Structures are given as structure tokens and as C-alpha cells.
Amino acid sequence: MANETMGIALGMIETRGLVPAIEAADAMTKAAEVRLIGREFVGGGYVTVLVRGETGAVNAAVRAGADACERVGDGLVA
């Protein structure tokens, strides 16, 4: 019996501010077949965006989200 969660990954990007987080979420969901799980307001203006999907798709989505944050400005933290 195969494990249903095998190959499923969680991707996270932490940003400074809501605008970079929105840009990251938009880019991540458009770049790859991932599901937006949500966002967390960490405090101090930091926002974490979470996506879920197959490992390769999550990797591509996180790269696209990081690129989008850099285009917006100094929003990417991790």
C-alpha cells in the first residue's frame, strides 16, 4: 500500500510586509501546480506564505515566489 502523502512537500516564504507576501502567493500559485494553504502573520510586520504540492512543483513555486518578492523590493526574508 502506497503512502498517499509520499512526494508531497510544504513550501514557505517569509516576507517583510503584506504586499510582498501577496506578490509571492500570486507568483507561486501561477508558476506551478501547488495549493495555497494560507498565510501567517508572524509579528513585527513579517508574513509567511505556505503552499503544498508535489516536491518539484513546490520547489518551482518557492523560486518563483522569491523572484516576485525581489522584484517588489526588499520584501524577502527567507
N, C-alpha and C positions, 0 to 999 in steps of 0.2 A: 504494500500500500504506500503510495507516494504522499509525502507531506505537502499539503496544499500551500503552505507558506514558503516552501523552498524557492529560492530565487527572488523573493520579494524583499525590497530594501526600503529604508526610510531615509529621505534626504532632507537636510536642514540648511537654511541660510539665515544668518543673523545680520540685521541691518541697524543702522542708526536712523531712526525716523520711519514714519509710515509710508511716505512716498516711495523710497527705495524698496520697501517691502512689497508694495503693490506692483511696482515695476518687475520685481523679481518673480512674484507669483504669476503674473501675466506671461512673462517670458518662459518660465518653467513649464506651465501647462500647454503653451503653444509649441514648445520645442520638442516635446516627447510625450509619449502616452503615459502620463502619470496622473494620479488623483491628488488634488489639493486637499490635505487633511485639515488644515487650518492655520491659524497664526496665534502666537502667544505674545502678549505684551510683557516683556521681562522686567521692565522698570528702567528708569533713567533715560527713557526715550528709545530703548532697544526693542526691536521686534524680531521674532523668529518665525519664519515661514516653513511649514512642513509639507512634504509631498511623499507619496507612496507609489511604488510600482516595481516593475522588474528591474533588476540591478543595472543593466545597461541603460535603460530609459531614465532611471533616477540619476545616474552619472551625467548623462547628457543634459538633463533638466537643471541640475545644480550648476553645471558650467554655464548654461545659458542665463540662469538667474544671476550668477556672479558677474557676467559680462554686462547685463542690463543695469545692475547696481553701479558699476563703474562708469557707464555712460551717463547716469543721472548725476553722479558726483561722488563725494566721499561717503557713500552710504554703506558699503560692505564692511562687515566686521569679521565674520567667519563663515 
